[in-house]
Amino acid sequence: MRIFKFRAHHCRCRHCQTRKKLARHPDHYLRQPACPTCGARDWRVDRWMMRRDTHALACTCGGYRFWHRQGSLRCWFDASGKLRNFDHYLTHHPEASCSQPT
């Protein structure tokens, strides 16, 4: 038995090239959604984004409550996957040094 896996379609507006993720293929809409930038209703599938593996860099650490990219601002890991050294941030951050008792 095959289980259908939902796959969103990464699309681009043909008028202004804005990216948007659609729930279905653009040809399966009777009336395509309006572009948030220019208001046009003409979308094409972005083949580069569809081939890209967006889950390869996904991280589920406690820095954010949602899946995010490794190396983002609050992520516990850097872009290479190594655990960040937070001692550096605590000793060199100006607000952290002001709040420590002397």
N, C-alpha and C positions, 0 to 999 in steps of 0.2 A: 504494500500500500504506500503510495507516495503522499507525502505531506506537502501541501502548497506553502511555500515560504514567501511572505510578502516582500516585495522588492520595490522600493521607490525608484522613480526615474528622475535623474538629474537632467534638467533641461535648461535651455537658454532661449531668451526672447530673440526672435529674428530681427526685431526693430532696433533694440538698444543693447543687446548682448547680456542682459541681466540674468544671473543664475537663480533658479528656483527648483526646489524638489517637489515633484508632483507625485501623487499617490498612484496614478495610472499613466500609461503611455499617452502622449498628447493626441494621438489619432483615435483613442477610445472615448474621448469626451464629445458630447454633442455640442457643447459650447465651452471652449477652453477657458481656464481662469484668466483673469486680467493680470497684466504685468503690474507689479507694485510701483514701478518707476515711470513707465510711459503710458500704461493703460492698454496696450495692444494685446490681442488675443491670438498670437501666432507664435507657437513654441516649437523648438526642435530638440531632439535628444542630444545631450552633450556626451559624445562617445568617450572622450578622455576621462571624464568623471565616472562614467559607468564602468570603465575598465579598472579604475584605480581601487586599490584595496584600502578602504578607509578604516578597517578594523585592525590593520597591522600596527598602527601607532596608538591604538586606543589604550587608555589606562583607567583603572578603576580604584585608584588609591583614595585615601581619605581627604585629599586636598580639596576635592569637589564632591558633591553628592551624585553627580551624573558622570557618564563616560566622557572623557576628554582626551586631548592629545598630550602625549608625553612631552615634557619640557614647557608646558604652559605655566603661567605665573604662579599658581598655588600648588602645582603638581609636586609630589614628593620625589619624583625622578627627573633627571635631565633628559635631553632628547636621545642620548645614546642608551638609556635604560639603567644607568647607575644611580644609586641613592644619593641625593644631594646632601652636602655638608651644611647643616643648619647652624652650626657653631659660628661659621663665617658671617651669616646674616645677623646673628645676635650680637656679636662683638663689634661689627663695623657699621651697624645701622644707627643713625643719629638718635632716633626716638628710643631705641632699646638702651643706649648708653645713658640717656637722661633719666630713664625710669629706674635704673639700678641705684640702690642706696650706696652712699659713699662713706 
